[in-house]
Amino acid sequence: MTALLRDQAVRHARQILVHGAGAQAAIERSTAPVGGEGRAHAWATLYATRAGFAAVAPGSIDREALAPTPLLGSDAARDLLAASRAVLTAMRRAADDAKRGSAP
């Protein structure tokens, strides 16, 4: 195993344990629709890249749905939570597609 593959396996170990190697492979072939302007999109782009997505495309992040105001008062905290939930949703979709055999 090359150093790069070993580093990727370590970085994605939790994802592989939860969803399986097939799901991680699907993530690595998928595009995360979380890109765009603003703090939530910047965080989401970072998370998606580190999760191993092949690419990031523009997409909406519904901050009110993903991080409601009553849950968190700080705009920065809401952006961070919304970003992480948006990327987790994209990861779940890629994993589900892999299980159904319809991954990209």
C-alpha positions, 0 to 999 in steps of 0.5 A: 500500500502506498503512503497516499492510499494509507493516508486516505484509509486512515482519514476515511476509516470512520466512514468505511466502518460506518458505511463500508468500503463500497460506500466510500468508493461511491463518495470518491466518485460522487459530487457533493452539491454544497458549493457556493458563496458564504461561510456555510458553503465554505465549510461544506466545501472543506468538509466534502473535500476532506470526506473524499468527494471527487468534486464539489458543485454549487448547491443550496444549504438551507440553514434554517432547516439544518440549523434552526435559530432556536437550536443555536443563536450564533450565526457562525455556529449555525453555518458550521452545523448546517455545513456539516449536515449538508455534507453528511446528507450528500455522503448518505446519498452516495452510500445509499446509491452504492447499496442500491447499485446506482452509484455514479 
